[in-house]
Amino acid sequence: MLERRDVVLIVRDGGDRRGPYEEAQRLYDEIVSDDPSPRLTPFERAQRAVRPTGNSR
């Protein structure tokens, strides 16, 4: 499963063409957060909640 996270980028230039990844990478800086935990939506939190096991009816 892919983790959802917020990413902050500083775009240095829009570029003149669609190029390879290495070239595109030079067009922006990613600001790394000190908070390693992903920010989940309420739905995502509910999906990850620990559910009791057993025969409950």
C-alpha distance matrix in Angstrom:
0.0 3.8 6.4 9.4 12.7 16.2 17.9 21.7 23.5 27.2 28.1 31.2 32.0 30.8 31.8 34.2 32.1 28.7 28.5 26.4 23.5 25.9 28.4 26.0 24.8 28.4 28.5 26.4 25.8 22.6 23.5 21.5 21.3 22.5 20.0 16.9 15.1 13.0 14.8 13.2 14.8 16.7 14.5 11.3 13.7 15.0 11.8 11.4 15.1 16.7 18.6 21.9 22.4 25.7 27.9 28.3 29.9
3.8 0.0 3.8 6.5 9.5 12.9 14.3 18.1 19.7 23.4 24.3 27.5 28.3 27.2 28.3 30.9 29.0 25.7 25.6 23.6 20.6 22.9 25.2 22.7 21.4 24.9 24.9 22.7 22.1 19.0 20.0 18.2 18.3 19.9 17.6 14.7 13.4 10.8 12.7 11.8 13.7 16.3 14.6 11.4 13.9 16.0 13.4 13.0 16.7 18.8 21.1 24.5 25.4 28.8 31.1 31.2 32.8
6.4 3.8 0.0 3.8 6.4 10.1 12.0 15.7 17.9 21.7 23.2 26.4 27.7 26.9 28.4 31.3 29.8 26.7 26.7 24.9 21.5 23.5 25.7 23.0 21.3 24.6 24.4 21.7 20.7 17.2 17.6 15.6 15.1 16.5 14.0 11.3 9.7 7.0 9.2 8.8 11.4 14.2 13.4 9.9 11.9 14.6 12.8 11.8 15.3 17.7 20.4 23.8 25.3 28.8 31.3 31.1 32.8
9.4 6.5 3.8 0.0 3.8 7.1 9.6 13.3 15.8 19.5 21.1 24.5 25.8 25.0 26.9 29.8 28.6 25.8 26.2 24.8 21.6 23.7 25.3 22.3 20.8 23.8 23.1 20.3 19.4 15.9 16.1 14.7 13.9 15.9 13.3 11.5 9.7 6.1 6.9 6.8 9.0 12.4 12.1 9.2 11.4 14.4 13.3 12.9 16.1 19.0 21.7 25.3 27.1 30.6 32.9 32.3 33.8
12.7 9.5 6.4 3.8 0.0 3.8 6.4 10.0 12.8 16.5 18.5 21.9 23.6 23.2 25.3 28.5 27.7 25.3 25.5 24.3 20.9 22.5 24.0 20.9 19.0 21.7 21.0 17.8 16.5 12.9 12.6 11.2 10.3 12.6 10.3 9.2 8.2 4.9 5.9 7.8 10.3 13.9 14.5 11.9 13.3 16.7 16.2 15.4 18.3 21.2 24.1 27.6 29.7 33.3 35.7 35.0 36.6
16.2 12.9 10.1 7.1 3.8 0.0 3.8 6.7 9.9 13.5 15.7 19.2 21.0 20.9 23.3 26.6 26.3 24.2 24.8 24.0 20.6 22.1 23.0 19.8 18.0 20.2 19.0 15.7 14.3 11.0 10.4 9.9 9.0 12.1 10.5 10.6 10.2 7.5 7.3 9.8 11.7 15.4 16.5 14.5 15.8 19.2 19.2 18.6 21.2 24.3 27.2 30.7 33.0 36.6 38.9 38.0 39.4
17.9 14.3 12.0 9.6 6.4 3.8 0.0 3.8 6.4 10.1 12.3 15.6 17.6 17.8 20.1 23.5 23.4 21.5 21.8 21.0 17.7 18.8 19.6 16.4 14.5 16.5 15.4 11.9 10.6 7.3 7.3 7.7 8.3 11.9 11.5 11.6 12.4 10.3 10.8 13.5 15.4 19.1 20.1 17.9 19.4 22.8 22.5 21.8 24.6 27.5 30.5 34.0 36.1 39.7 42.1 41.4 42.9
21.7 18.1 15.7 13.3 10.0 6.7 3.8 0.0 3.8 6.9 9.7 13.0 15.4 16.0 18.7 22.3 22.7 21.4 21.8 21.5 18.3 19.0 19.2 16.1 14.1 15.4 13.8 10.1 8.6 6.0 5.4 7.5 8.4 12.2 12.7 13.6 14.9 13.4 13.5 16.4 18.2 21.8 23.1 21.2 22.5 25.9 25.9 25.3 27.8 30.8 33.8 37.3 39.5 43.1 45.6 44.7 46.2
23.5 19.7 17.9 15.8 12.8 9.9 6.4 3.8 0.0 3.8 6.1 9.3 11.7 12.6 15.1 18.8 19.4 18.4 18.7 18.6 15.7 16.2 15.9 12.8 11.1 11.9 10.1 6.4 5.6 4.5 5.9 9.0 11.1 14.8 15.9 16.5 18.1 16.6 17.0 19.8 21.4 25.1 26.1 24.2 25.7 29.1 28.8 28.2 31.0 33.9 36.9 40.4 42.5 46.1 48.5 47.8 49.2
27.2 23.4 21.7 19.5 16.5 13.5 10.1 6.9 3.8 0.0 3.8 6.3 9.2 11.0 13.7 17.4 18.7 18.4 18.8 19.1 16.7 16.5 15.6 12.9 11.4 11.0 8.7 5.5 5.1 6.4 7.5 11.2 13.5 16.9 18.5 19.5 21.4 20.1 20.4 23.3 24.8 28.4 29.6 27.8 29.3 32.7 32.5 32.0 34.6 37.5 40.6 44.1 46.2 49.8 52.2 51.4 52.9
28.1 24.3 23.2 21.1 18.5 15.7 12.3 9.7 6.1 3.8 0.0 3.8 5.7 7.2 10.0 13.6 15.1 15.2 15.8 16.7 14.9 15.0 13.3 10.5 10.0 9.4 6.2 4.4 6.6 8.7 10.8 14.3 16.9 20.4 21.8 22.5 24.2 22.6 22.9 25.4 26.6 30.3 31.1 29.4 31.3 34.5 34.1 33.8 36.7 39.7 42.5 46.1 48.0 51.7 54.0 53.2 54.5
31.2 27.5 26.4 24.5 21.9 19.2 15.6 13.0 9.3 6.3 3.8 0.0 3.8 7.1 9.0 12.5 14.6 15.4 15.6 16.7 15.3 14.6 12.4 10.5 10.2 8.2 5.2 5.2 7.5 10.8 12.8 16.4 19.2 22.5 24.4 25.1 27.1 25.8 26.3 28.9 30.3 34.0 34.8 33.1 34.9 38.2 37.7 37.3 40.2 43.0 46.0 49.5 51.4 55.0 57.4 56.8 58.1
32.0 28.3 27.7 25.8 23.6 21.0 17.6 15.4 11.7 9.2 5.7 3.8 0.0 3.8 5.5 8.8 11.3 12.5 13.2 15.1 14.5 14.2 11.3 9.5 10.5 8.7 5.2 7.2 10.4 13.5 16.0 19.4 22.3 25.7 27.3 27.7 29.5 27.9 28.3 30.6 31.7 35.4 35.9 34.3 36.4 39.5 38.8 38.7 41.7 44.7 47.5 51.1 52.8 56.4 58.6 58.0 59.2
30.8 27.2 26.9 25.0 23.2 20.9 17.8 16.0 12.6 11.0 7.2 7.1 3.8 0.0 3.8 6.8 8.7 9.9 11.5 13.9 13.8 14.4 11.5 9.0 11.2 10.4 6.8 8.8 12.5 14.9 17.7 20.9 23.6 27.2 28.3 28.5 30.0 27.8 28.1 30.0 30.7 34.5 34.6 33.2 35.7 38.5 37.7 37.9 41.0 44.1 46.6 50.3 51.9 55.4 57.4 56.8 57.8
31.8 28.3 28.4 26.9 25.3 23.3 20.1 18.7 15.1 13.7 10.0 9.0 5.5 3.8 0.0 3.8 5.8 7.6 8.7 11.5 12.1 12.5 9.1 7.6 10.5 9.6 7.0 10.2 13.9 16.6 19.7 22.7 25.7 29.2 30.5 30.3 31.9 29.9 30.5 32.3 33.2 37.0 36.9 35.3 37.9 40.7 39.6 39.7 43.0 45.9 48.4 52.0 53.4 56.9 59.0 58.6 59.6
34.2 30.9 31.3 29.8 28.5 26.6 23.5 22.3 18.8 17.4 13.6 12.5 8.8 6.8 3.8 0.0 3.8 7.2 8.8 12.3 14.0 14.5 11.0 10.3 13.6 12.7 10.6 13.9 17.7 20.3 23.5 26.4 29.4 33.0 34.2 33.9 35.4 33.2 33.8 35.4 36.1 39.8 39.5 38.0 40.8 43.4 42.2 42.5 45.9 48.7 51.1 54.8 56.1 59.4 61.4 61.1 62.0
32.1 29.0 29.8 28.6 27.7 26.3 23.4 22.7 19.4 18.7 15.1 14.6 11.3 8.7 5.8 3.8 0.0 3.8 6.0 9.7 11.9 13.2 10.1 9.4 13.1 13.2 11.6 14.8 18.5 20.6 24.1 26.7 29.7 33.2 34.1 33.4 34.8 32.5 33.2 34.5 35.2 38.8 38.2 36.7 39.6 42.1 40.5 41.0 44.5 47.2 49.5 53.1 54.2 57.5 59.4 59.2 60.0
28.7 25.7 26.7 25.8 25.3 24.2 21.5 21.4 18.4 18.4 15.2 15.4 12.5 9.9 7.6 7.2 3.8 0.0 3.8 7.1 9.2 11.4 9.1 7.9 11.7 12.8 11.5 14.2 17.8 19.3 23.0 25.1 28.1 31.6 32.2 31.2 32.4 30.0 30.9 32.0 32.7 36.4 35.5 33.8 36.9 39.2 37.5 37.9 41.5 44.1 46.3 49.9 50.8 54.1 56.0 55.9 56.8
28.5 25.6 26.7 26.2 25.5 24.8 21.8 21.8 18.7 18.8 15.8 15.6 13.2 11.5 8.7 8.8 6.0 3.8 0.0 3.8 6.7 8.3 6.2 6.4 9.9 11.0 11.0 13.9 17.1 18.8 22.5 24.4 27.6 30.9 31.8 30.6 32.1 30.0 31.3 32.6 33.7 37.4 36.6 34.6 37.4 39.9 38.0 38.1 41.8 44.2 46.5 50.0 50.8 54.2 56.2 56.4 57.5
26.4 23.6 24.9 24.8 24.3 24.0 21.0 21.5 18.6 19.1 16.7 16.7 15.1 13.9 11.5 12.3 9.7 7.1 3.8 0.0 3.8 5.6 5.4 6.3 8.7 10.6 11.6 13.9 16.5 17.8 21.6 23.0 26.3 29.4 30.2 28.6 30.3 28.5 30.2 31.5 32.9 36.6 35.7 33.3 36.1 38.6 36.6 36.4 40.1 42.2 44.7 48.0 48.7 52.1 54.3 54.6 55.9
23.5 20.6 21.5 21.6 20.9 20.6 17.7 18.3 15.7 16.7 14.9 15.3 14.5 13.8 12.1 14.0 11.9 9.2 6.7 3.8 0.0 3.8 5.4 5.1 6.0 8.9 10.2 11.6 13.7 14.5 18.3 19.4 22.7 25.7 26.5 24.9 26.6 24.9 26.8 28.2 29.9 33.6 32.8 30.3 32.9 35.6 33.6 33.2 36.8 39.0 41.5 44.9 45.7 49.1 51.5 51.7 53.2
25.9 22.9 23.5 23.7 22.5 22.1 18.8 19.0 16.2 16.5 15.0 14.6 14.2 14.4 12.5 14.5 13.2 11.4 8.3 5.6 3.8 0.0 3.8 5.5 5.2 6.9 9.5 11.2 12.8 14.3 17.9 19.1 22.6 25.4 26.8 25.3 27.5 26.2 28.3 30.1 32.1 35.8 35.3 32.6 34.9 37.8 36.0 35.2 38.8 40.8 43.6 46.9 47.7 51.2 53.7 54.0 55.7
28.4 25.2 25.7 25.3 24.0 23.0 19.6 19.2 15.9 15.6 13.3 12.4 11.3 11.5 9.1 11.0 10.1 9.1 6.2 5.4 5.4 3.8 0.0 3.8 5.4 5.6 7.4 10.1 12.7 14.9 18.5 20.4 23.9 26.9 28.4 27.3 29.5 28.0 29.7 31.6 33.3 37.1 36.7 34.3 36.7 39.6 38.0 37.5 41.0 43.2 46.0 49.4 50.4 53.9 56.3 56.4 57.9
26.0 22.7 23.0 22.3 20.9 19.8 16.4 16.1 12.8 12.9 10.5 10.5 9.5 9.0 7.6 10.3 9.4 7.9 6.4 6.3 5.1 5.5 3.8 0.0 3.8 5.4 5.4 7.7 10.7 12.5 16.2 18.2 21.6 24.8 26.0 25.1 26.9 25.2 26.6 28.4 29.9 33.7 33.4 31.2 33.7 36.5 35.0 34.7 38.2 40.6 43.3 46.8 48.0 51.5 53.8 53.7 55.1
24.8 21.4 21.3 20.8 19.0 18.0 14.5 14.1 11.1 11.4 10.0 10.2 10.5 11.2 10.5 13.6 13.1 11.7 9.9 8.7 6.0 5.2 5.4 3.8 0.0 3.8 5.4 6.1 7.9 9.6 13.3 15.0 18.5 21.6 23.0 22.1 24.3 22.9 24.6 26.7 28.7 32.4 32.4 29.9 32.0 35.1 33.7 33.0 36.4 38.7 41.6 45.0 46.3 49.8 52.3 52.3 53.9
28.4 24.9 24.6 23.8 21.7 20.2 16.5 15.4 11.9 11.0 9.4 8.2 8.7 10.4 9.6 12.7 13.2 12.8 11.0 10.6 8.9 6.9 5.6 5.4 3.8 0.0 3.8 5.7 7.7 10.6 13.9 16.2 19.8 22.8 24.7 24.1 26.6 25.5 27.1 29.5 31.4 35.2 35.4 33.0 35.0 38.2 37.0 36.2 39.5 41.9 44.8 48.2 49.6 53.2 55.8 55.7 57.3
28.5 24.9 24.4 23.1 21.0 19.0 15.4 13.8 10.1 8.7 6.2 5.2 5.2 6.8 7.0 10.6 11.6 11.5 11.0 11.6 10.2 9.5 7.4 5.4 5.4 3.8 0.0 3.8 7.3 10.3 13.5 16.3 19.6 22.9 24.6 24.4 26.5 25.1 26.1 28.5 30.0 33.8 34.1 32.0 34.2 37.3 36.3 35.9 39.0 41.7 44.6 48.1 49.6 53.2 55.6 55.3 56.7
26.4 22.7 21.7 20.3 17.8 15.7 11.9 10.1 6.4 5.5 4.4 5.2 7.2 8.8 10.2 13.9 14.8 14.2 13.9 13.9 11.6 11.2 10.1 7.7 6.1 5.7 3.8 0.0 3.8 6.6 9.7 12.7 15.9 19.3 20.9 20.9 23.1 21.7 22.7 25.3 27.0 30.8 31.3 29.2 31.1 34.4 33.6 33.0 36.0 38.7 41.7 45.2 46.9 50.5 53.0 52.5 54.0
25.8 22.1 20.7 19.4 16.5 14.3 10.6 8.6 5.6 5.1 6.6 7.5 10.4 12.5 13.9 17.7 18.5 17.8 17.1 16.5 13.7 12.8 12.7 10.7 7.9 7.7 7.3 3.8 0.0 3.8 6.4 9.4 12.7 15.9 17.9 18.1 20.6 19.8 21.0 23.9 26.0 29.7 30.6 28.2 29.7 33.2 32.6 31.6 34.5 37.0 40.2 43.6 45.4 49.1 51.7 51.3 53.0
22.6 19.0 17.2 15.9 12.9 11.0 7.3 6.0 4.5 6.4 8.7 10.8 13.5 14.9 16.6 20.3 20.6 19.3 18.8 17.8 14.5 14.3 14.9 12.5 9.6 10.6 10.3 6.6 3.8 0.0 3.8 6.1 9.4 12.7 14.4 14.5 16.8 16.0 17.4 20.3 22.6 26.3 27.2 24.7 26.1 29.6 29.0 27.9 30.7 33.3 36.5 39.8 41.7 45.4 48.1 47.6 49.4
23.5 20.0 17.6 16.1 12.6 10.4 7.3 5.4 5.9 7.5 10.8 12.8 16.0 17.7 19.7 23.5 24.1 23.0 22.5 21.6 18.3 17.9 18.5 16.2 13.3 13.9 13.5 9.7 6.4 3.8 0.0 3.8 6.4 9.7 11.7 12.7 15.2 14.9 16.0 19.4 21.8 25.2 26.7 24.3 25.1 28.8 28.6 27.3 29.8 32.3 35.7 38.9 41.1 44.8 47.5 46.9 48.7
21.5 18.2 15.6 14.7 11.2 9.9 7.7 7.5 9.0 11.2 14.3 16.4 19.4 20.9 22.7 26.4 26.7 25.1 24.4 23.0 19.4 19.1 20.4 18.2 15.0 16.2 16.3 12.7 9.4 6.1 3.8 0.0 3.8 6.7 8.7 9.2 12.1 12.5 14.3 17.7 20.6 23.8 25.2 22.6 23.0 26.8 26.5 24.8 27.2 29.5 33.0 36.1 38.2 41.9 44.8 44.3 46.4
21.3 18.3 15.1 13.9 10.3 9.0 8.3 8.4 11.1 13.5 16.9 19.2 22.3 23.6 25.7 29.4 29.7 28.1 27.6 26.3 22.7 22.6 23.9 21.6 18.5 19.8 19.6 15.9 12.7 9.4 6.4 3.8 0.0 3.8 5.3 7.0 9.6 10.4 11.8 15.4 18.4 21.4 23.2 20.7 20.7 24.5 24.7 22.8 24.9 27.2 30.7 33.8 36.1 39.8 42.7 42.0 44.1
22.5 19.9 16.5 15.9 12.6 12.1 11.9 12.2 14.8 16.9 20.4 22.5 25.7 27.2 29.2 33.0 33.2 31.6 30.9 29.4 25.7 25.4 26.9 24.8 21.6 22.8 22.9 19.3 15.9 12.7 9.7 6.7 3.8 0.0 3.8 6.1 9.1 11.2 12.9 16.5 19.7 22.2 24.3 21.6 21.0 24.8 25.1 22.9 24.5 26.5 30.1 32.9 35.3 39.0 42.0 41.4 43.7
20.0 17.6 14.0 13.3 10.3 10.5 11.5 12.7 15.9 18.5 21.8 24.4 27.3 28.3 30.5 34.2 34.1 32.2 31.8 30.2 26.5 26.8 28.4 26.0 23.0 24.7 24.6 20.9 17.9 14.4 11.7 8.7 5.3 3.8 0.0 3.8 5.6 7.9 9.5 12.9 16.2 18.6 20.7 18.1 17.2 21.0 21.5 19.3 20.8 22.9 26.5 29.3 31.8 35.5 38.5 37.7 40.0
16.9 14.7 11.3 11.5 9.2 10.6 11.6 13.6 16.5 19.5 22.5 25.1 27.7 28.5 30.3 33.9 33.4 31.2 30.6 28.6 24.9 25.3 27.3 25.1 22.1 24.1 24.4 20.9 18.1 14.5 12.7 9.2 7.0 6.1 3.8 0.0 3.8 6.5 9.4 12.3 15.9 18.4 19.8 16.7 16.1 19.8 19.7 17.3 19.2 21.0 24.7 27.5 29.7 33.4 36.5 36.0 38.4
15.1 13.4 9.7 9.7 8.2 10.2 12.4 14.9 18.1 21.4 24.2 27.1 29.5 30.0 31.9 35.4 34.8 32.4 32.1 30.3 26.6 27.5 29.5 26.9 24.3 26.6 26.5 23.1 20.6 16.8 15.2 12.1 9.6 9.1 5.6 3.8 0.0 3.8 6.5 8.9 12.6 14.8 16.3 13.2 12.4 16.1 16.2 13.8 15.6 17.7 21.2 24.2 26.5 30.3 33.2 32.6 34.8
13.0 10.8 7.0 6.1 4.9 7.5 10.3 13.4 16.6 20.1 22.6 25.8 27.9 27.8 29.9 33.2 32.5 30.0 30.0 28.5 24.9 26.2 28.0 25.2 22.9 25.5 25.1 21.7 19.8 16.0 14.9 12.5 10.4 11.2 7.9 6.5 3.8 0.0 3.8 6.0 9.7 12.4 13.6 10.6 10.6 14.4 14.3 12.6 14.9 17.6 20.8 24.1 26.4 30.1 32.7 32.0 33.9
14.8 12.7 9.2 6.9 5.9 7.3 10.8 13.5 17.0 20.4 22.9 26.3 28.3 28.1 30.5 33.8 33.2 30.9 31.3 30.2 26.8 28.3 29.7 26.6 24.6 27.1 26.1 22.7 21.0 17.4 16.0 14.3 11.8 12.9 9.5 9.4 6.5 3.8 0.0 3.8 6.8 9.7 11.5 9.4 9.3 13.0 13.7 12.8 14.6 17.8 20.8 24.2 26.8 30.4 32.8 31.6 33.2
13.2 11.8 8.8 6.8 7.8 9.8 13.5 16.4 19.8 23.3 25.4 28.9 30.6 30.0 32.3 35.4 34.5 32.0 32.6 31.5 28.2 30.1 31.6 28.4 26.7 29.5 28.5 25.3 23.9 20.3 19.4 17.7 15.4 16.5 12.9 12.3 8.9 6.0 3.8 0.0 3.8 6.5 7.8 5.6 6.1 9.6 10.2 9.9 11.8 15.3 17.9 21.5 24.0 27.5 29.7 28.4 29.9
14.8 13.7 11.4 9.0 10.3 11.7 15.4 18.2 21.4 24.8 26.6 30.3 31.7 30.7 33.2 36.1 35.2 32.7 33.7 32.9 29.9 32.1 33.3 29.9 28.7 31.4 30.0 27.0 26.0 22.6 21.8 20.6 18.4 19.7 16.2 15.9 12.6 9.7 6.8 3.8 0.0 3.8 5.3 5.1 6.3 8.7 9.9 10.9 12.4 16.2 18.1 21.8 24.4 27.6 29.4 27.8 28.8
16.7 16.3 14.2 12.4 13.9 15.4 19.1 21.8 25.1 28.4 30.3 34.0 35.4 34.5 37.0 39.8 38.8 36.4 37.4 36.6 33.6 35.8 37.1 33.7 32.4 35.2 33.8 30.8 29.7 26.3 25.2 23.8 21.4 22.2 18.6 18.4 14.8 12.4 9.7 6.5 3.8 0.0 3.8 5.5 5.1 6.2 8.7 10.0 10.5 14.3 15.8 19.3 22.1 25.2 26.7 24.8 25.7
14.5 14.6 13.4 12.1 14.5 16.5 20.1 23.1 26.1 29.6 31.1 34.8 35.9 34.6 36.9 39.5 38.2 35.5 36.6 35.7 32.8 35.3 36.7 33.4 32.4 35.4 34.1 31.3 30.6 27.2 26.7 25.2 23.2 24.3 20.7 19.8 16.3 13.6 11.5 7.8 5.3 3.8 0.0 3.8 5.5 5.1 6.3 8.8 10.0 13.6 14.7 18.4 20.7 23.7 25.0 23.3 24.0
11.3 11.4 9.9 9.2 11.9 14.5 17.9 21.2 24.2 27.8 29.4 33.1 34.3 33.2 35.3 38.0 36.7 33.8 34.6 33.3 30.3 32.6 34.3 31.2 29.9 33.0 32.0 29.2 28.2 24.7 24.3 22.6 20.7 21.6 18.1 16.7 13.2 10.6 9.4 5.6 5.1 5.5 3.8 0.0 3.8 5.4 5.1 6.4 8.7 12.3 14.0 17.8 20.0 23.3 25.1 23.9 25.1
13.7 13.9 11.9 11.4 13.3 15.8 19.4 22.5 25.7 29.3 31.3 34.9 36.4 35.7 37.9 40.8 39.6 36.9 37.4 36.1 32.9 34.9 36.7 33.7 32.0 35.0 34.2 31.1 29.7 26.1 25.1 23.0 20.7 21.0 17.2 16.1 12.4 10.6 9.3 6.1 6.3 5.1 5.5 3.8 0.0 3.8 5.4 5.2 6.2 9.9 12.1 15.7 18.3 21.7 23.8 22.4 23.9
15.0 16.0 14.6 14.4 16.7 19.2 22.8 25.9 29.1 32.7 34.5 38.2 39.5 38.5 40.7 43.4 42.1 39.2 39.9 38.6 35.6 37.8 39.6 36.5 35.1 38.2 37.3 34.4 33.2 29.6 28.8 26.8 24.5 24.8 21.0 19.8 16.1 14.4 13.0 9.6 8.7 6.2 5.1 5.4 3.8 0.0 3.8 5.4 5.1 8.7 9.8 13.4 16.0 19.1 20.7 19.2 20.4
11.8 13.4 12.8 13.3 16.2 19.2 22.5 25.9 28.8 32.5 34.1 37.7 38.8 37.7 39.6 42.2 40.5 37.5 38.0 36.6 33.6 36.0 38.0 35.0 33.7 37.0 36.3 33.6 32.6 29.0 28.6 26.5 24.7 25.1 21.5 19.7 16.2 14.3 13.7 10.2 9.9 8.7 6.3 5.1 5.4 3.8 0.0 3.8 5.6 8.6 9.5 13.3 15.2 18.4 20.1 19.2 20.5
11.4 13.0 11.8 12.9 15.4 18.6 21.8 25.3 28.2 32.0 33.8 37.3 38.7 37.9 39.7 42.5 41.0 37.9 38.1 36.4 33.2 35.2 37.5 34.7 33.0 36.2 35.9 33.0 31.6 27.9 27.3 24.8 22.8 22.9 19.3 17.3 13.8 12.6 12.8 9.9 10.9 10.0 8.8 6.4 5.2 5.4 3.8 0.0 3.8 6.4 8.8 12.4 14.4 18.0 20.3 19.7 21.6
15.1 16.7 15.3 16.1 18.3 21.2 24.6 27.8 31.0 34.6 36.7 40.2 41.7 41.0 43.0 45.9 44.5 41.5 41.8 40.1 36.8 38.8 41.0 38.2 36.4 39.5 39.0 36.0 34.5 30.7 29.8 27.2 24.9 24.5 20.8 19.2 15.6 14.9 14.6 11.8 12.4 10.5 10.0 8.7 6.2 5.1 5.6 3.8 0.0 3.8 6.2 9.7 12.4 15.9 18.2 17.2 19.2
16.7 18.8 17.7 19.0 21.2 24.3 27.5 30.8 33.9 37.5 39.7 43.0 44.7 44.1 45.9 48.7 47.2 44.1 44.2 42.2 39.0 40.8 43.2 40.6 38.7 41.9 41.7 38.7 37.0 33.3 32.3 29.5 27.2 26.5 22.9 21.0 17.7 17.6 17.8 15.3 16.2 14.3 13.6 12.3 9.9 8.7 8.6 6.4 3.8 0.0 3.8 6.6 9.2 12.8 15.6 15.0 17.7
18.6 21.1 20.4 21.7 24.1 27.2 30.5 33.8 36.9 40.6 42.5 46.0 47.5 46.6 48.4 51.1 49.5 46.3 46.5 44.7 41.5 43.6 46.0 43.3 41.6 44.8 44.6 41.7 40.2 36.5 35.7 33.0 30.7 30.1 26.5 24.7 21.2 20.8 20.8 17.9 18.1 15.8 14.7 14.0 12.1 9.8 9.5 8.8 6.2 3.8 0.0 3.8 6.4 9.7 12.1 11.4 13.9
21.9 24.5 23.8 25.3 27.6 30.7 34.0 37.3 40.4 44.1 46.1 49.5 51.1 50.3 52.0 54.8 53.1 49.9 50.0 48.0 44.9 46.9 49.4 46.8 45.0 48.2 48.1 45.2 43.6 39.8 38.9 36.1 33.8 32.9 29.3 27.5 24.2 24.1 24.2 21.5 21.8 19.3 18.4 17.8 15.7 13.4 13.3 12.4 9.7 6.6 3.8 0.0 3.8 6.7 9.4 9.0 12.2
22.4 25.4 25.3 27.1 29.7 33.0 36.1 39.5 42.5 46.2 48.0 51.4 52.8 51.9 53.4 56.1 54.2 50.8 50.8 48.7 45.7 47.7 50.4 48.0 46.3 49.6 49.6 46.9 45.4 41.7 41.1 38.2 36.1 35.3 31.8 29.7 26.5 26.4 26.8 24.0 24.4 22.1 20.7 20.0 18.3 16.0 15.2 14.4 12.4 9.2 6.4 3.8 0.0 3.8 7.1 8.1 11.5
25.7 28.8 28.8 30.6 33.3 36.6 39.7 43.1 46.1 49.8 51.7 55.0 56.4 55.4 56.9 59.4 57.5 54.1 54.2 52.1 49.1 51.2 53.9 51.5 49.8 53.2 53.2 50.5 49.1 45.4 44.8 41.9 39.8 39.0 35.5 33.4 30.3 30.1 30.4 27.5 27.6 25.2 23.7 23.3 21.7 19.1 18.4 18.0 15.9 12.8 9.7 6.7 3.8 0.0 3.8 6.0 9.4
27.9 31.1 31.3 32.9 35.7 38.9 42.1 45.6 48.5 52.2 54.0 57.4 58.6 57.4 59.0 61.4 59.4 56.0 56.2 54.3 51.5 53.7 56.3 53.8 52.3 55.8 55.6 53.0 51.7 48.1 47.5 44.8 42.7 42.0 38.5 36.5 33.2 32.7 32.8 29.7 29.4 26.7 25.0 25.1 23.8 20.7 20.1 20.3 18.2 15.6 12.1 9.4 7.1 3.8 0.0 3.8 6.4
28.3 31.2 31.1 32.3 35.0 38.0 41.4 44.7 47.8 51.4 53.2 56.8 58.0 56.8 58.6 61.1 59.2 55.9 56.4 54.6 51.7 54.0 56.4 53.7 52.3 55.7 55.3 52.5 51.3 47.6 46.9 44.3 42.0 41.4 37.7 36.0 32.6 32.0 31.6 28.4 27.8 24.8 23.3 23.9 22.4 19.2 19.2 19.7 17.2 15.0 11.4 9.0 8.1 6.0 3.8 0.0 3.8
29.9 32.8 32.8 33.8 36.6 39.4 42.9 46.2 49.2 52.9 54.5 58.1 59.2 57.8 59.6 62.0 60.0 56.8 57.5 55.9 53.2 55.7 57.9 55.1 53.9 57.3 56.7 54.0 53.0 49.4 48.7 46.4 44.1 43.7 40.0 38.4 34.8 33.9 33.2 29.9 28.8 25.7 24.0 25.1 23.9 20.4 20.5 21.6 19.2 17.7 13.9 12.2 11.5 9.4 6.4 3.8 0.0
